[in-house]
Amino acid sequence: MLKSILCGCAAVLFLAGVTNAAVTFSFASDSIDNGPAFGGGGAGAQDQLGTGTGSPLNLTLLVDPDSTTPGGVASFDASFNFTATAIDHDFTTFGSAVVHNWLLNGSFSFVDNVSGDDILTISFNEAIMTSVSNSGLALGSTATIQASQDLSPSNLTFTPGAALTSLGITAADLSAQENFSFTLTNILSTTGTSHPMLGSNGTWQQAWLADGSFSASAIPAPGALALLALSGLIGATRRRRAT
């Protein structure tokens, strides 16, 4: 009996190490039906970034509970909200390009428009926004916003809502290797004729708008998987003894 239990434990731990399938989230810019994805800057908001309308956007959020197998993707008619504050800026030159970097603190969330349930909330500190320009005093036409638990585990938190738990996705499933990325395109000042101007400290002097797409993923922490599998093995062993 002991030998079979030990063999079972070894198998459980092995499987826990190789079955960390990622849960993935994404939306495309063309799924947004009520405005540009992002907007920022301007008078009184030179370090602020939010949605392009200043209010939640309607879009299609795709959730794949297991990225290793085909199919099974859930589609939500979702409301998306995003708020962030730029806390630092620098830039470097690379050939003729000027690479701007900002550190952002903030959060964003998705809510199911049909049920009203929360889907996912992501809070972040020191996410990195990067934009390549031809000037130290202008935002480029594209940008990315990225964050990863690899850089600082305490700076990134994924919190699933009731809409995810109904799919069997819990906080434990989103507890390791969390990461997200937004891709911003067609960045223009709100006048629509130029790249937004920056202050010498990187503040967004002109209000601007941008299209955007999104992807994110996370996996269960290995320890959580092992404990879950081991508890199942122990339960099965107890039932076997009872019979």
C-alpha positions as CSV (number, residue, x, y, z in Angstrom):
1,M,0.0,0.0,0.0
2,L,2.8,2.4,1.0
3,K,4.6,1.7,-2.2
4,S,1.6,2.5,-4.3
5,I,0.9,5.7,-2.4
6,L,4.5,6.8,-2.9
7,C,4.4,6.0,-6.6
8,G,1.1,7.9,-6.9
9,C,2.6,10.9,-5.1
10,A,5.5,10.9,-7.5
11,A,3.2,10.8,-10.5
12,V,1.0,13.6,-9.0
13,L,4.0,15.9,-8.5
14,F,5.3,15.1,-12.0
15,L,1.9,15.9,-13.6
16,A,1.6,19.1,-11.5
17,G,4.9,20.2,-13.0
18,V,3.9,19.6,-16.6
19,T,0.3,20.6,-16.8
20,N,0.5,24.3,-15.9
21,A,-1.8,25.3,-18.8
22,A,-2.1,29.0,-19.0
23,V,-5.5,30.8,-18.8
24,T,-5.4,33.5,-21.5
25,F,-7.4,36.7,-22.1
26,S,-7.6,38.9,-25.2
27,F,-9.5,41.5,-27.1
28,A,-9.0,43.0,-30.5
29,S,-9.2,46.7,-31.2
30,D,-12.0,46.2,-33.8
31,S,-14.2,44.6,-31.2
32,I,-14.6,48.0,-29.4
33,D,-17.9,49.6,-30.5
34,N,-18.0,52.9,-28.6
35,G,-14.8,54.8,-28.9
36,P,-11.0,54.6,-29.1
37,A,-9.4,52.2,-26.6
38,F,-7.1,54.7,-24.8
39,G,-6.8,58.4,-24.2
40,G,-4.4,60.5,-22.0
41,G,-2.8,63.8,-21.3
42,G,-4.0,67.3,-21.8
43,A,-4.6,70.1,-19.3
44,G,-5.0,68.9,-15.8
45,A,-4.3,65.3,-16.8
46,Q,-0.8,65.4,-18.1
47,D,0.2,62.2,-16.2
48,Q,-3.2,60.4,-16.6
49,L,-4.2,57.5,-18.9
50,G,-7.6,56.0,-19.3
51,T,-10.1,54.8,-21.9
52,G,-10.6,56.9,-25.0
53,T,-14.0,58.1,-23.9
54,G,-13.2,58.5,-20.2
55,S,-15.9,55.9,-19.4
56,P,-16.1,52.1,-19.8
57,L,-15.9,50.7,-23.3
58,N,-18.0,47.8,-24.8
59,L,-15.9,45.1,-26.4
60,T,-15.6,41.3,-26.9
61,L,-13.3,39.6,-24.4
62,L,-12.1,36.2,-25.2
63,V,-11.1,33.8,-22.3
64,D,-9.4,30.5,-22.9
65,P,-9.3,28.4,-19.7
66,D,-6.7,26.0,-21.2
67,S,-4.3,27.4,-23.8
68,T,-2.8,24.0,-24.5
69,T,-5.9,22.4,-26.0
70,P,-8.0,23.7,-29.0
71,G,-11.5,25.0,-28.5
72,G,-13.2,25.9,-25.3
73,V,-12.8,29.6,-25.6
74,A,-15.5,31.7,-23.8
75,S,-16.6,35.0,-25.4
76,F,-18.0,37.8,-23.2
77,D,-19.8,40.9,-24.2
78,A,-17.8,42.9,-21.7
79,S,-17.4,46.4,-20.3
80,F,-13.7,47.5,-20.0
81,N,-12.4,50.2,-17.8
82,F,-8.8,51.4,-17.4
83,T,-7.1,54.0,-15.2
84,A,-3.4,54.7,-14.7
85,T,-1.0,57.4,-13.6
86,A,2.5,57.9,-15.0
87,I,5.0,58.1,-12.1
88,D,8.3,58.3,-14.0
89,H,9.7,58.8,-17.5
90,D,13.0,58.6,-19.3
91,F,14.1,58.3,-22.9
92,T,17.1,57.0,-24.8
93,T,18.3,57.4,-28.3
94,F,18.9,54.4,-30.6
95,G,20.2,55.5,-34.0
96,S,17.7,58.1,-35.2
97,A,14.9,56.7,-32.9
98,V,14.0,58.1,-29.5
99,V,12.7,55.4,-27.1
100,H,10.4,56.8,-24.4
101,N,9.6,54.8,-21.3
102,W,7.1,55.5,-18.6
103,L,6.3,53.7,-15.3
104,L,2.6,53.4,-14.7
105,N,0.5,52.5,-11.6
106,G,-3.1,51.6,-12.0
107,S,-5.7,49.0,-12.7
108,F,-8.2,47.8,-15.3
109,S,-11.3,45.6,-15.2
110,F,-13.8,43.7,-17.2
111,V,-17.5,43.2,-16.4
112,D,-20.0,40.9,-18.1
113,N,-22.6,43.2,-19.7
114,V,-25.1,40.4,-19.8
115,S,-25.0,39.2,-16.1
116,G,-23.4,42.2,-14.5
117,D,-20.8,40.0,-12.9
118,D,-17.2,40.9,-12.6
119,I,-15.0,39.0,-15.0
120,L,-11.4,40.0,-14.1
121,T,-9.6,42.9,-12.3
122,I,-5.9,43.4,-12.8
123,S,-4.0,45.8,-10.5
124,F,-0.4,46.8,-11.3
125,N,2.5,49.0,-10.1
126,E,5.4,50.0,-12.3
127,A,4.0,48.6,-15.6
128,I,6.2,49.9,-18.5
129,M,4.8,52.0,-21.3
130,T,7.2,52.3,-24.3
131,S,6.8,54.5,-27.4
132,V,9.3,55.0,-30.2
133,S,9.4,58.5,-31.6
134,N,11.6,60.8,-33.7
135,S,11.8,63.4,-30.9
136,G,12.5,63.7,-27.3
137,L,9.4,65.9,-27.0
138,A,6.8,63.9,-28.9
139,L,4.9,60.7,-28.4
140,G,5.3,58.1,-31.2
141,S,2.4,56.8,-33.3
142,T,2.5,53.4,-31.5
143,A,3.2,52.2,-27.9
144,T,3.0,49.2,-25.7
145,I,2.0,48.8,-22.0
146,Q,3.4,45.7,-20.4
147,A,3.8,44.1,-17.0
148,S,5.0,40.7,-15.8
149,Q,5.2,39.0,-12.5
150,D,8.7,38.0,-13.5
151,L,9.9,41.5,-12.8
152,S,8.2,42.0,-9.4
153,P,5.6,39.5,-8.1
154,S,4.1,42.0,-5.7
155,N,3.4,44.5,-8.4
156,L,0.8,42.6,-10.4
157,T,-2.5,41.0,-9.1
158,F,-5.1,39.1,-11.1
159,T,-8.5,38.9,-9.3
160,P,-11.2,36.7,-10.9
161,G,-14.8,37.6,-10.6
162,A,-18.0,35.5,-10.5
163,A,-18.1,35.2,-14.3
164,L,-14.7,33.4,-14.3
165,T,-15.4,31.3,-11.3
166,S,-18.5,30.0,-13.1
167,L,-16.1,28.7,-15.7
168,G,-14.1,27.0,-13.0
169,I,-11.3,29.6,-13.0
170,T,-10.3,30.6,-9.5
171,A,-7.7,32.8,-7.9
172,A,-5.4,29.7,-7.6
173,D,-5.5,29.3,-11.4
174,L,-4.2,32.9,-11.9
175,S,-1.5,32.8,-9.2
176,A,1.7,32.5,-11.1
177,Q,3.5,34.0,-14.2
178,E,0.9,36.7,-14.5
179,N,1.5,39.0,-17.4
180,F,-0.3,41.4,-19.7
181,S,0.4,43.6,-22.7
182,F,-1.5,46.3,-24.5
183,T,-0.6,47.4,-28.0
184,L,-1.5,51.0,-28.9
185,T,-1.7,52.1,-32.5
186,N,-2.7,55.3,-34.4
187,I,-1.7,57.6,-31.5
188,L,-2.7,61.1,-32.4
189,S,-3.4,64.3,-30.6
190,T,-7.1,65.0,-30.2
191,T,-6.9,67.5,-33.0
192,G,-6.0,64.4,-35.2
193,T,-3.2,66.1,-37.1
194,S,0.0,65.5,-35.1
195,H,1.9,63.4,-32.6
196,P,1.1,64.5,-29.1
197,M,3.7,66.9,-27.6
198,L,5.6,66.0,-24.4
199,G,7.0,68.2,-21.7
200,S,10.7,68.0,-20.8
201,N,9.8,65.6,-18.0
202,G,7.8,63.3,-20.2
203,T,4.3,64.6,-19.3
204,W,1.7,64.4,-22.0
205,Q,1.2,68.1,-22.8
206,Q,-1.5,67.4,-25.4
207,A,-4.5,65.2,-25.1
208,W,-4.3,62.1,-27.3
209,L,-6.3,59.1,-28.4
210,A,-5.2,55.6,-29.6
211,D,-6.6,52.3,-30.8
212,G,-5.6,49.3,-28.7
213,S,-5.6,45.5,-28.4
214,F,-4.9,43.3,-25.3
215,S,-3.6,40.0,-24.2
216,A,-2.8,38.5,-20.8
217,S,-2.1,35.1,-19.3
218,A,-1.5,33.4,-15.9
219,I,-1.0,29.8,-14.7
220,P,-1.7,28.0,-11.4
221,A,1.2,28.1,-9.0
222,P,3.0,24.7,-9.0
223,G,2.4,24.2,-5.3
224,A,-1.3,24.8,-5.7
225,L,-1.5,22.2,-8.4
226,A,0.4,19.7,-6.4
227,L,-1.7,20.1,-3.3
228,L,-4.9,19.9,-5.3
229,A,-3.8,16.7,-7.0
230,L,-2.4,15.2,-3.8
231,S,-5.7,15.8,-2.0
232,G,-7.4,13.9,-4.7
233,L,-5.0,11.0,-4.3
234,I,-5.4,10.9,-0.6
235,G,-9.2,10.9,-1.0
236,A,-9.0,8.1,-3.4
237,T,-6.8,6.1,-1.1
238,R,-9.2,6.6,1.8
239,R,-12.1,5.4,-0.3
240,R,-10.1,2.3,-1.3
241,R,-9.4,1.5,2.4
242,A,-13.1,1.9,3.2
243,T,-14.1,-0.7,0.6
